[in-house]
Amino acid sequence: MSPSRLDPAQIPEVLEALQVKSALNGFDPTVVGTIPLRIHTTQSDLDVVCEVDNSEEFERMLHHHTETIRDSTSNGGSCSEAQAW
């Protein structure tokens, strides 16, 4: 789905498909930017801000999460659900 056609109501589904919701669970994630404001274009991305008290812990979690996604796609896994967004 093109970002320009993404309905803000679909944001939770997108975050779930990318496993972002579970990864950021302890960091009070909030979606911000053009999509929730309904002023997005095809060049827009999905912006998520978090509350971080321990930047080292947050950085480790991000690294682990991105490596997990990278490994699952490079070992024959599929991110087709996430890529559809």
C-alpha positions as a Markdown table, in Angstrom:
| # | Residue | x | y | z |
|---|---|---|---|---|
| 1 | Met | 0.0 | 0.0 | 0.0 |
| 2 | Ser | 1.3 | 3.4 | -0.9 |
| 3 | Pro | 1.9 | 5.8 | 2.0 |
| 4 | Ser | -0.3 | 8.3 | 0.3 |
| 5 | Arg | -3.2 | 5.9 | 0.6 |
| 6 | Leu | -2.4 | 4.8 | 4.2 |
| 7 | Asp | -5.3 | 5.5 | 6.4 |
| 8 | Pro | -4.2 | 6.6 | 9.9 |
| 9 | Ala | -6.5 | 3.9 | 11.3 |
| 10 | Gln | -4.2 | 1.4 | 9.7 |
| 11 | Ile | -1.1 | 2.5 | 11.7 |
| 12 | Pro | -1.5 | -0.1 | 14.5 |
| 13 | Glu | -1.7 | -2.9 | 11.9 |
| 14 | Val | 1.4 | -1.6 | 10.1 |
| 15 | Leu | 3.3 | -1.4 | 13.4 |
| 16 | Glu | 2.2 | -4.9 | 14.3 |
| 17 | Ala | 3.3 | -6.3 | 11.0 |
| 18 | Leu | 6.8 | -4.8 | 11.5 |
| 19 | Gln | 6.9 | -5.9 | 15.1 |
| 20 | Val | 7.5 | -2.3 | 16.1 |
| 21 | Lys | 4.8 | -2.3 | 18.7 |
| 22 | Ser | 6.2 | -5.2 | 20.7 |
| 23 | Ala | 9.8 | -3.9 | 20.3 |
| 24 | Leu | 9.0 | -0.4 | 21.6 |
| 25 | Asn | 6.5 | -1.6 | 24.2 |
| 26 | Gly | 8.5 | -0.3 | 27.2 |
| 27 | Phe | 9.3 | 3.1 | 25.7 |
| 28 | Asp | 5.9 | 4.7 | 25.4 |
| 29 | Pro | 5.9 | 4.9 | 21.5 |
| 30 | Thr | 3.8 | 7.6 | 19.9 |
| 31 | Val | 3.2 | 7.9 | 16.2 |
| 32 | Val | 3.8 | 11.5 | 14.9 |
| 33 | Gly | 4.3 | 13.2 | 11.6 |
| 34 | Thr | 2.4 | 13.6 | 8.4 |
| 35 | Ile | 0.4 | 10.3 | 8.3 |
| 36 | Pro | -1.6 | 10.8 | 11.5 |
| 37 | Leu | -2.2 | 14.4 | 10.5 |
| 38 | Arg | -3.5 | 13.2 | 7.1 |
| 39 | Ile | -1.1 | 15.4 | 5.2 |
| 40 | His | 1.2 | 12.7 | 4.0 |
| 41 | Thr | 2.6 | 12.1 | 0.5 |
| 42 | Thr | 4.2 | 9.2 | -1.3 |
| 43 | Gln | 7.5 | 10.4 | 0.1 |
| 44 | Ser | 6.2 | 10.3 | 3.7 |
| 45 | Asp | 7.4 | 7.8 | 6.3 |
| 46 | Leu | 6.0 | 6.6 | 9.6 |
| 47 | Asp | 7.5 | 8.5 | 12.5 |
| 48 | Val | 7.5 | 7.1 | 16.0 |
| 49 | Val | 8.9 | 8.9 | 19.0 |
| 50 | Cys | 9.7 | 7.2 | 22.3 |
| 51 | Glu | 10.4 | 8.1 | 25.9 |
| 52 | Val | 13.9 | 6.9 | 26.7 |
| 53 | Asp | 15.5 | 7.1 | 30.1 |
| 54 | Asn | 18.4 | 4.7 | 29.3 |
| 55 | Ser | 19.7 | 5.4 | 25.8 |
| 56 | Glu | 22.1 | 2.4 | 25.9 |
| 57 | Glu | 19.3 | 0.0 | 26.6 |
| 58 | Phe | 17.2 | 1.6 | 23.9 |
| 59 | Glu | 20.1 | 1.4 | 21.4 |
| 60 | Arg | 20.6 | -2.3 | 22.2 |
| 61 | Met | 16.9 | -3.0 | 21.8 |
| 62 | Leu | 16.9 | -1.3 | 18.4 |
| 63 | His | 20.0 | -3.1 | 17.2 |
| 64 | His | 18.6 | -6.4 | 18.3 |
| 65 | His | 15.2 | -5.7 | 16.6 |
| 66 | Thr | 16.7 | -4.6 | 13.3 |
| 67 | Glu | 19.1 | -7.6 | 13.3 |
| 68 | Thr | 16.2 | -10.0 | 13.9 |
| 69 | Ile | 14.2 | -8.5 | 11.0 |
| 70 | Arg | 17.3 | -8.5 | 8.7 |
| 71 | Asp | 18.1 | -12.2 | 9.6 |
| 72 | Ser | 14.5 | -13.3 | 9.0 |
| 73 | Thr | 14.5 | -11.8 | 5.5 |
| 74 | Ser | 17.9 | -12.9 | 4.5 |
| 75 | Asn | 17.3 | -16.5 | 5.7 |
| 76 | Gly | 14.4 | -17.1 | 3.4 |
| 77 | Gly | 11.9 | -15.5 | 5.7 |
| 78 | Ser | 9.4 | -13.0 | 4.4 |
| 79 | Cys | 8.5 | -9.4 | 5.3 |
| 80 | Ser | 5.8 | -9.4 | 2.6 |
| 81 | Glu | 3.1 | -8.2 | 5.0 |
| 82 | Ala | 5.3 | -5.3 | 6.2 |
| 83 | Gln | 6.5 | -4.5 | 2.6 |
| 84 | Ala | 2.9 | -4.3 | 1.5 |
| 85 | Trp | 2.5 | -1.1 | 3.5 |
